[in-house]
Amino acid sequence: MTIIPAIDVIDGKCVRLTQGDYSQKKTYNEHPLEVAKKFEDAGLQRLHLVDLDGAKAGAVKNWKVLEAIAGKTSLVIDFGGGIKTSKDVQIVFDSGAKLATVGSIAVRDENEFISWLLIFGTDKFLLGADVKKEKIAIHGWQETTDIWVYDFIEKYFQQGVKQIFCTDVSKDGKLEGAAIDLYKNIIAKFPTLNFIASGGVSSMKDLDELEKIGCNGVIIGKALYENKIKLSELIKWQ
């Protein structure tokens, strides 16, 4: 199981939100590059970098942060937030991301997203399935659709998308544990999917449980920043 630390960026700073609420923002570090270097020094190899300004504005904003981290670390970065056009995707790759993280566009404009898969390749995308009560949520979780998460995954799995992460919005940023039952169901339905858990991870016990049910990876955010999980403890997954 791959451990993927998260850095969320607002105004160029490393922050965390609770349940995607911009009014519940906490700044952890003025310099995301410093945070990324700590992750790299601890032996981690991946990074989930989220442009929260971009997600809100609907256009990539913090690509300079991506450029700095990609240029000064060897982390394999997936970058998301505000990716709306193929030009945005190109900016993300040109700035050093290995994967473009997308969510809302795959819900709102299926044809556009499928065209990106054809242009850039299905292995270049990490698809996010954000859910509230098993229904897909979009626009930074501010809007819940009537699309069932399993139908959403099925559709793009058939299109060749192999890496998907799923966040249960009700769990995110609350440090109350991951959505184990939801993830179990997804893994049972899509056993060959490269499935990444996200949201609510609060302890080493959560990580052991996620590994046990067959997650290929797990994105960790607040638990690292609040020292619920120490970087030194993650060595068993390297």
C-alpha positions in Angstrom: 0.0 0.0 0.0 1.4 3.4 -1.0 1.2 6.3 1.5 0.4 9.5 -0.3 0.7 12.7 1.9 -1.5 15.6 0.9 -0.7 19.3 0.6 -3.7 21.6 0.1 -2.8 25.1 -1.1 -4.5 28.5 -0.6 -2.7 31.7 -1.3 0.5 29.7 -1.8 0.3 28.3 1.8 -0.2 24.8 3.1 -3.6 24.6 4.7 -6.3 22.1 5.6 -10.1 22.5 5.5 -12.7 20.5 7.4 -15.2 18.8 5.2 -14.2 21.1 2.3 -15.4 24.2 4.1 -13.3 27.2 3.2 -14.4 29.0 6.4 -12.9 26.1 8.4 -9.4 26.7 7.3 -6.2 26.2 9.3 -2.8 27.2 7.9 0.0 24.8 8.8 3.0 26.2 6.9 3.6 29.3 4.8 5.9 27.2 2.5 4.5 24.0 0.9 8.0 23.2 -0.4 9.3 22.8 3.1 6.5 20.4 3.9 7.1 18.4 0.7 10.8 18.1 1.5 9.9 16.7 4.9 7.8 14.1 3.3 10.6 13.2 0.9 13.2 13.1 3.7 10.9 10.6 5.5 11.1 8.3 2.5 7.7 8.9 1.0 7.6 9.0 -2.8 4.2 10.3 -3.7 2.4 13.7 -3.1 -1.2 14.7 -3.6 -1.2 18.4 -4.2 -4.5 20.3 -4.3 -5.0 23.8 -5.5 -7.9 24.9 -3.4 -7.8 28.4 -4.9 -8.1 26.8 -8.3 -10.9 24.5 -7.3 -12.9 27.5 -6.1 -12.1 29.7 -9.1 -12.5 27.0 -11.7 -9.0 27.6 -13.1 -5.5 26.4 -12.1 -4.0 29.1 -9.8 -1.1 27.6 -7.7 1.0 26.0 -10.5 4.0 27.9 -9.2 3.8 25.8 -6.0 3.7 22.7 -8.2 6.7 23.9 -10.2 8.7 24.6 -7.1 8.0 21.2 -5.5 8.5 19.2 -8.7 11.8 21.1 -9.4 13.2 20.6 -5.9 12.0 17.1 -4.9 11.8 13.8 -6.7 8.2 13.2 -5.4 5.7 11.7 -7.9 3.1 14.4 -7.8 -0.6 14.3 -8.7 -2.1 17.8 -8.9 -5.7 18.9 -9.0 -8.0 21.8 -8.5 -9.4 24.0 -11.2 -8.5 21.8 -14.2 -11.2 22.7 -16.7 -9.6 22.5 -20.2 -7.0 20.5 -22.0 -4.8 23.6 -21.8 -5.0 23.4 -18.0 -4.0 19.7 -18.2 -1.0 20.7 -20.3 0.0 23.4 -17.7 -0.2 20.8 -14.9 2.1 18.4 -16.8 4.5 21.2 -18.0 4.8 22.3 -14.3 6.0 18.9 -13.2 3.0 16.8 -12.2 3.1 13.1 -13.2 -0.7 12.9 -12.8 -3.6 15.3 -13.3 -6.2 14.9 -10.6 -9.8 15.4 -11.8 -13.2 15.1 -10.4 -16.0 17.6 -11.3 -15.2 17.7 -15.0 -15.7 13.9 -15.3 -19.2 14.5 -13.9 -20.2 17.7 -15.7 -18.5 17.1 -19.1 -18.0 13.5 -19.8 -17.0 14.1 -23.5 -14.3 16.6 -22.5 -12.7 14.3 -20.0 -12.8 11.4 -22.4 -11.1 13.5 -25.0 -8.3 14.2 -22.4 -7.9 10.5 -21.9 -7.4 10.0 -25.6 -4.9 13.0 -25.9 -2.8 12.4 -22.8 -3.4 8.7 -22.0 -5.5 7.0 -19.3 -2.5 6.4 -17.1 -1.9 10.2 -16.7 -5.0 10.8 -14.6 -6.0 10.2 -11.0 -9.8 10.3 -10.9 -11.5 11.6 -7.7 -14.8 10.2 -6.6 -16.0 12.5 -3.8 -19.1 11.1 -2.2 -21.9 12.0 0.2 -24.0 8.9 1.1 -22.7 7.0 -1.9 -23.7 9.9 -4.3 -21.0 11.9 -6.2 -20.4 15.4 -4.9 -18.8 18.1 -7.1 -17.6 21.7 -7.0 -15.4 21.4 -3.9 -18.2 19.2 -2.4 -20.7 22.1 -2.5 -23.1 20.2 -4.8 -24.3 16.6 -4.5 -25.5 14.9 -7.6 -27.8 11.9 -8.0 -25.0 9.8 -9.5 -24.2 6.6 -7.6 -20.5 6.2 -7.0 -20.4 2.7 -8.3 -21.9 3.8 -11.7 -19.4 6.6 -11.9 -16.4 4.3 -11.3 -17.8 1.7 -13.7 -18.1 4.2 -16.5 -14.5 5.4 -16.3 -13.0 2.1 -15.5 -14.5 0.9 -18.8 -12.8 3.9 -20.5 -9.4 2.7 -19.2 -9.0 4.8 -16.0 -7.0 2.6 -13.6 -6.4 4.9 -10.6 -9.3 6.2 -8.6 -9.4 7.8 -5.1 -12.5 8.1 -3.2 -13.2 10.6 -0.4 -16.2 10.3 1.9 -17.0 14.0 2.5 -18.6 13.3 5.8 -15.3 11.9 7.1 -12.8 14.4 5.6 -10.7 16.5 8.0 -12.6 15.1 11.1 -10.0 12.5 12.1 -12.8 10.0 12.9 -11.6 7.1 10.8 -12.0 6.1 7.2 -15.1 4.9 5.3 -14.1 1.3 5.5 -17.5 -0.2 4.5 -17.7 2.0 1.4 -14.2 1.1 0.4 -14.7 -2.6 0.9 -17.7 -2.4 -1.4 -15.8 -0.6 -4.1 -12.9 -3.0 -4.0 -15.2 -6.0 -4.1 -16.9 -4.6 -7.2 -13.6 -3.5 -8.9 -10.9 -5.9 -7.7 -8.4 -4.9 -10.5 -8.8 -1.1 -9.9 -5.8 0.8 -8.4 -7.9 2.1 -5.5 -6.8 4.8 -3.2 -8.6 5.7 0.1 -8.9 9.3 1.2 -10.5 11.2 4.1 -10.8 10.6 7.8 -7.6 8.6 8.3 -6.6 9.3 11.9 -4.3 6.6 13.2 -2.0 3.7 12.3 -4.9 1.4 13.1 -6.9 3.0 10.2 -3.9 2.4 7.9 -3.6 -1.2 8.9 -7.4 -1.7 8.3 -7.2 0.0 4.9 -4.3 -2.3 3.9 -6.2 -5.3 5.1 -9.3 -4.6 2.9 -7.0 -4.3 -0.1 -6.5 -0.5 -0.7 -3.6 0.1 -3.1 -2.9 3.5 -1.6 -4.1 6.0 1.0 -4.1 9.8 1.0 -3.3 11.3 4.4 -3.6 14.9 5.3 -4.7 16.3 8.6 -3.5 13.3 10.6 0.1 14.1 9.6 -0.3 17.8 10.3 -1.9 17.2 13.7 0.7 14.5 14.6 -1.9 11.8 15.0 0.4 9.8 12.6 4.1 10.5 12.7 6.2 10.3 9.5 8.6 8.0 11.2 5.8 5.5 11.7 5.2 5.2 8.0 8.4 3.4 7.3 6.7 0.0 7.2 5.0 1.0 4.0 8.1 2.0 2.1 
